[in-house]
Amino acid sequence: MGADQAVTVAGTVAEERPAAIYAVVLDGRRQVLAHLAGTLQRNFVRLVPGDRVEVVLAPDDPGRGRIVRKI
């Protein structure tokens, strides 16, 4: 996998943190910090703990990601 390829995984929102950052537990039981993608922010999508989401992990830091879809 190259450095420019992102990985998309599913997970569950564990908690909401300040500055619109969410702690997401991935299906593999790993926890990452993620922020909302621009399309979700523009459409005023709100997330609460327990929501299922799709996360694109950053290629350079797999502990950070971007929430791209609410499942």
GUKOL-654484 format. One record per residue: chain; x, y negated, z of N, C-alpha, C, CB in turn. Coordinates in Angstrom, 2 decimals, m for minus. Glycine has a CB too. Example, Ala and Ser with C-alpha at 12.3 -4.5 7.8 and 13.67 -1.06 7.14 Angstrom:
+--------+---------+---------+---------+---------+---------+---------+---------+---------+---------+---------+---------+---------+
| cadena |     n.X |     n.Y |     n.Z |    ca.X |    ca.Y |    ca.Z |     c.X |     c.Y |     c.Z |    cb.X |    cb.Y |    cb.Z |
+--------+---------+---------+---------+---------+---------+---------+---------+---------+---------+---------+---------+---------+
|      A |   13.19 |    5.69 |    7.80 |   12.30 |    4.50 |    7.80 |   13.20 |    3.30 |    7.80 |   11.31 |    4.47 |    9.05 |
|      A |   12.85 |    2.25 |    7.08 |   13.67 |    1.06 |    7.14 |   12.90 |   m0.03 |    7.87 |   14.08 |    0.60 |    5.72 |
+--------+---------+---------+---------+---------+---------+---------+---------+---------+---------+---------+---------+---------+
//
This chain:
+--------+---------+---------+---------+---------+---------+---------+---------+---------+---------+---------+---------+---------+
| cadena |     n.X |     n.Y |     n.Z |    ca.X |    ca.Y |    ca.Z |     c.X |     c.Y |     c.Z |    cb.X |    cb.Y |    cb.Z |
+--------+---------+---------+---------+---------+---------+---------+---------+---------+---------+---------+---------+---------+
|      A |    0.85 |    1.16 |    0.00 |    0.00 |    0.00 |    0.00 |    0.89 |   m1.23 |    0.00 |   m0.96 |    0.00 |    1.21 |
|      A |    0.61 |   m2.19 |   m0.87 |    1.38 |   m3.41 |   m0.96 |    1.00 |   m4.42 |    0.09 |    1.23 |   m4.01 |   m2.31 |
|      A |    1.79 |   m5.45 |    0.20 |    1.53 |   m6.47 |    1.21 |    0.31 |   m7.32 |    0.86 |    2.74 |   m7.36 |    1.39 |
|      A |   m0.10 |   m7.31 |   m0.43 |   m1.24 |   m8.14 |   m0.83 |   m2.56 |   m7.38 |   m0.80 |   m1.00 |   m8.69 |   m2.22 |
|      A |   m2.55 |   m6.12 |   m0.40 |   m3.78 |   m5.33 |   m0.37 |   m4.36 |   m5.33 |    1.03 |   m3.52 |   m3.89 |   m0.85 |
|      A |   m5.62 |   m5.70 |    1.14 |   m6.31 |   m5.73 |    2.43 |   m7.08 |   m4.43 |    2.63 |   m7.25 |   m6.95 |    2.52 |
|      A |   m7.30 |   m4.06 |    3.87 |   m8.02 |   m2.85 |    4.22 |   m9.36 |   m3.25 |    4.84 |   m7.19 |   m1.95 |    5.20 |
|      A |  m10.45 |   m2.66 |    4.35 |  m11.78 |   m2.93 |    4.88 |  m12.22 |   m1.76 |    5.74 |  m12.80 |   m3.18 |    3.74 |
|      A |  m12.63 |   m2.06 |    6.99 |  m13.07 |   m1.02 |    7.92 |  m14.34 |   m1.50 |    8.63 |  m11.96 |   m0.68 |    8.96 |
|      A |  m15.08 |   m0.56 |    9.19 |  m16.29 |   m0.88 |    9.95 |  m15.98 |   m0.85 |   11.43 |  m17.44 |    0.11 |    9.61 |
|      A |  m16.75 |   m1.63 |   12.19 |  m16.55 |   m1.66 |   13.63 |  m17.75 |   m2.25 |   14.33 |  m15.30 |   m2.46 |   13.97 |
|      A |  m17.62 |   m2.40 |   15.65 |  m18.68 |   m2.93 |   16.49 |  m18.14 |   m4.12 |   17.27 |  m19.22 |   m1.85 |   17.44 |
|      A |  m18.92 |   m5.19 |   17.32 |  m18.51 |   m6.38 |   18.08 |  m18.54 |   m6.03 |   19.57 |  m19.45 |   m7.60 |   17.78 |
|      A |  m17.40 |   m6.23 |   20.25 |  m17.31 |   m5.93 |   21.67 |  m17.61 |   m7.16 |   22.51 |  m15.93 |   m5.39 |   22.02 |
|      A |  m17.05 |   m8.32 |   22.11 |  m17.30 |   m9.55 |   22.86 |  m17.03 |  m10.76 |   21.99 |  m16.44 |   m9.60 |   24.13 |
|      A |  m17.66 |  m11.87 |   22.38 |  m17.44 |  m13.14 |   21.69 |  m16.49 |  m13.96 |   22.54 |  m18.78 |  m13.91 |   21.44 |
|      A |  m15.46 |  m14.51 |   21.91 |  m14.48 |  m15.32 |   22.60 |  m14.60 |  m16.76 |   22.13 |  m13.05 |  m14.79 |   22.37 |
|      A |  m13.93 |  m17.70 |   22.81 |  m14.01 |  m19.10 |   22.38 |  m13.51 |  m19.30 |   20.96 |  m13.21 |  m19.99 |   23.32 |
|      A |  m13.95 |  m20.39 |   20.34 |  m13.55 |  m20.80 |   19.00 |  m13.99 |  m19.82 |   17.92 |  m12.04 |  m20.96 |   18.94 |
|      A |  m15.15 |  m19.20 |   18.12 |  m15.75 |  m18.30 |   17.12 |  m14.85 |  m17.12 |   16.77 |  m16.08 |  m19.07 |   15.86 |
|      A |  m14.14 |  m16.60 |   17.75 |  m13.32 |  m15.40 |   17.59 |  m14.07 |  m14.25 |   18.26 |  m11.87 |  m15.58 |   18.20 |
|      A |  m14.05 |  m13.08 |   17.63 |  m14.75 |  m11.91 |   18.14 |  m13.77 |  m10.78 |   18.35 |  m15.88 |  m11.48 |   17.20 |
|      A |  m13.94 |  m10.04 |   19.44 |  m13.19 |   m8.81 |   19.66 |  m14.03 |   m7.69 |   19.04 |  m12.90 |   m8.55 |   21.21 |
|      A |  m13.44 |   m6.97 |   18.11 |  m14.15 |   m5.92 |   17.38 |  m13.45 |   m4.59 |   17.62 |  m14.22 |   m6.25 |   15.86 |
|      A |  m14.23 |   m3.59 |   18.02 |  m13.70 |   m2.24 |   18.19 |  m13.96 |   m1.49 |   16.90 |  m14.34 |   m1.51 |   19.43 |
|      A |  m12.90 |   m1.08 |   16.23 |  m13.03 |   m0.35 |   14.97 |  m13.46 |    1.07 |   15.23 |  m11.71 |   m0.37 |   14.19 |
|      A |  m13.89 |    1.76 |   14.18 |  m14.37 |    3.13 |   14.33 |  m13.27 |    4.06 |   14.82 |  m14.91 |    3.63 |   13.01 |
|      A |  m12.03 |    3.70 |   14.59 |  m10.91 |    4.51 |   15.08 |  m10.54 |    4.18 |   16.51 |   m9.71 |    4.31 |   14.20 |
|      A |  m11.39 |    3.45 |   17.24 |  m11.21 |    3.07 |   18.64 |  m10.10 |    2.06 |   18.87 |  m10.94 |    4.28 |   19.46 |
|      A |   m9.67 |    1.36 |   17.82 |   m8.67 |    0.32 |   17.95 |   m9.38 |   m1.02 |   18.02 |   m7.65 |    0.35 |   16.76 |
|      A |   m8.88 |   m1.95 |   18.83 |   m9.53 |   m3.25 |   18.98 |   m8.71 |   m4.31 |   18.24 |   m9.68 |   m3.62 |   20.48 |
|      A |   m9.42 |   m5.17 |   17.50 |   m8.78 |   m6.26 |   16.77 |   m9.54 |   m7.55 |   17.07 |   m8.74 |   m5.98 |   15.24 |
|      A |   m8.89 |   m8.68 |   16.82 |   m9.53 |   m9.99 |   16.91 |   m9.90 |  m10.42 |   15.51 |   m8.61 |  m11.04 |   17.60 |
|      A |  m11.12 |  m10.92 |   15.34 |  m11.57 |  m11.29 |   14.00 |  m12.39 |  m12.58 |   14.05 |  m12.41 |  m10.16 |   13.37 |
|      A |  m12.34 |  m13.33 |   12.95 |  m13.15 |  m14.54 |   12.81 |  m14.12 |  m14.33 |   11.66 |  m12.25 |  m15.80 |   12.57 |
|      A |  m15.13 |  m15.20 |   11.57 |  m16.14 |  m15.08 |   10.52 |  m15.59 |  m15.57 |    9.19 |  m17.40 |  m15.86 |   10.91 |
|      A |  m15.96 |  m14.89 |    8.12 |  m15.62 |  m15.35 |    6.77 |  m16.46 |  m16.60 |    6.47 |  m15.87 |  m14.22 |    5.71 |
|      A |  m16.03 |  m17.37 |    5.49 |  m16.69 |  m18.62 |    5.14 |  m18.14 |  m18.47 |    4.74 |  m15.95 |  m19.28 |    4.05 |
|      A |  m18.47 |  m17.40 |    4.03 |  m19.86 |  m17.21 |    3.61 |  m20.78 |  m16.97 |    4.80 |  m19.97 |  m16.04 |    2.64 |
|      A |  m20.29 |  m16.27 |    5.83 |  m21.10 |  m16.04 |    7.01 |  m21.27 |  m17.33 |    7.81 |  m20.48 |  m14.95 |    7.89 |
|      A |  m20.24 |  m18.16 |    7.85 |  m20.33 |  m19.44 |    8.56 |  m21.33 |  m20.37 |    7.87 |  m18.95 |  m20.11 |    8.65 |
|      A |  m21.28 |  m20.41 |    6.54 |  m22.18 |  m21.29 |    5.80 |  m23.64 |  m20.87 |    5.95 |  m21.81 |  m21.30 |    4.33 |
|      A |  m23.88 |  m19.58 |    6.09 |  m25.25 |  m19.09 |    6.23 |  m25.69 |  m18.96 |    7.68 |  m25.38 |  m17.75 |    5.54 |
|      A |  m24.90 |  m19.48 |    8.61 |  m25.23 |  m19.52 |   10.04 |  m25.54 |  m18.14 |   10.61 |  m26.40 |  m20.44 |   10.27 |
|      A |  m24.76 |  m17.15 |   10.25 |  m24.93 |  m15.80 |   10.77 |  m24.39 |  m15.77 |   12.20 |  m24.21 |  m14.74 |    9.87 |
|      A |  m25.18 |  m15.29 |   13.13 |  m24.77 |  m15.19 |   14.52 |  m24.57 |  m13.73 |   14.88 |  m25.82 |  m15.83 |   15.47 |
|      A |  m23.53 |  m13.46 |   15.65 |  m23.23 |  m12.10 |   16.06 |  m23.32 |  m12.01 |   17.58 |  m21.83 |  m11.67 |   15.57 |
|      A |  m23.80 |  m10.88 |   18.06 |  m23.85 |  m10.60 |   19.49 |  m23.15 |   m9.27 |   19.72 |  m25.33 |  m10.56 |   20.01 |
|      A |  m22.66 |   m9.03 |   20.93 |  m22.01 |   m7.74 |   21.21 |  m22.95 |   m6.58 |   20.88 |  m21.57 |   m7.66 |   22.68 |
|      A |  m22.41 |   m5.60 |   20.20 |  m23.18 |   m4.44 |   19.77 |  m23.51 |   m4.44 |   18.29 |  m24.45 |   m4.36 |   20.55 |
|      A |  m23.35 |   m5.56 |   17.61 |  m23.61 |   m5.63 |   16.17 |  m22.54 |   m4.87 |   15.39 |  m23.67 |   m7.10 |   15.69 |
|      A |  m22.99 |   m4.17 |   14.34 |  m22.05 |   m3.47 |   13.46 |  m21.61 |   m4.43 |   12.37 |  m22.70 |   m2.18 |   12.83 |
|      A |  m20.30 |   m4.47 |   12.09 |  m19.76 |   m5.40 |   11.11 |  m18.71 |   m4.70 |   10.25 |  m19.15 |   m6.62 |   11.80 |
|      A |  m18.42 |   m5.33 |    9.12 |  m17.36 |   m4.88 |    8.22 |  m16.22 |   m5.88 |    8.34 |  m17.87 |   m4.75 |    6.74 |
|      A |  m15.01 |   m5.40 |    8.59 |  m13.85 |   m6.26 |    8.84 |  m12.78 |   m5.99 |    7.80 |  m13.30 |   m6.03 |   10.27 |
|      A |  m12.22 |   m7.07 |    7.25 |  m11.06 |   m6.96 |    6.36 |   m9.85 |   m7.30 |    7.20 |  m11.19 |   m7.91 |    5.10 |
|      A |   m8.94 |   m6.34 |    7.35 |   m7.74 |   m6.55 |    8.16 |   m6.70 |   m7.32 |    7.38 |   m7.16 |   m5.21 |    8.63 |
|      A |   m5.99 |   m8.19 |    8.08 |   m4.92 |   m8.97 |    7.45 |   m3.77 |   m8.04 |    7.08 |   m4.43 |  m10.12 |    8.40 |
|      A |   m3.21 |   m8.18 |    5.88 |   m2.14 |   m7.27 |    5.47 |   m0.86 |   m7.46 |    6.27 |   m1.85 |   m7.46 |    4.02 |
|      A |   m0.59 |   m8.66 |    6.77 |    0.65 |   m8.88 |    7.50 |    0.50 |   m8.66 |    9.00 |    1.15 |  m10.27 |    7.24 |
|      A |   m0.73 |   m8.69 |    9.54 |   m0.97 |   m8.47 |   10.97 |   m2.22 |   m7.63 |   11.14 |   m1.10 |   m9.82 |   11.73 |
|      A |   m2.10 |   m6.32 |   11.31 |   m3.28 |   m5.46 |   11.41 |   m4.09 |   m5.65 |   12.68 |   m2.87 |   m4.03 |   11.31 |
|      A |   m3.63 |   m6.50 |   13.60 |   m4.39 |   m6.79 |   14.81 |   m5.36 |   m7.94 |   14.64 |   m3.44 |   m7.09 |   15.93 |
|      A |   m5.36 |   m8.58 |   13.47 |   m6.24 |   m9.70 |   13.17 |   m7.06 |   m9.36 |   11.94 |   m5.43 |  m11.02 |   12.94 |
|      A |   m8.23 |   m9.96 |   11.84 |   m9.07 |   m9.68 |   10.68 |  m10.12 |  m10.76 |   10.45 |   m9.75 |   m8.35 |   10.84 |
|      A |  m10.93 |  m10.51 |    9.41 |  m11.99 |  m11.44 |    9.02 |  m13.27 |  m10.62 |    8.86 |  m11.62 |  m12.22 |    7.68 |
|      A |  m14.33 |  m11.04 |    9.53 |  m15.62 |  m10.36 |    9.43 |  m16.29 |  m10.83 |    8.16 |  m16.51 |  m10.65 |   10.68 |
|      A |  m16.54 |   m9.89 |    7.24 |  m17.08 |  m10.26 |    5.93 |  m18.55 |   m9.88 |    5.75 |  m16.26 |   m9.62 |    4.85 |
|      A |  m19.06 |   m8.98 |    6.60 |  m20.45 |   m8.54 |    6.42 |  m20.99 |   m7.97 |    7.70 |  m20.55 |   m7.51 |    5.29 |
|      A |  m22.26 |   m8.24 |    7.96 |  m22.97 |   m7.64 |    9.08 |  m23.72 |   m6.45 |    8.53 |  m23.93 |   m8.67 |    9.78 |
|      A |  m23.51 |   m5.30 |    9.13 |  m24.11 |   m4.05 |    8.61 |  m25.45 |   m3.81 |    9.28 |  m23.17 |   m2.83 |    8.85 |
+--------+---------+---------+---------+---------+---------+---------+---------+---------+---------+---------+---------+---------+
//
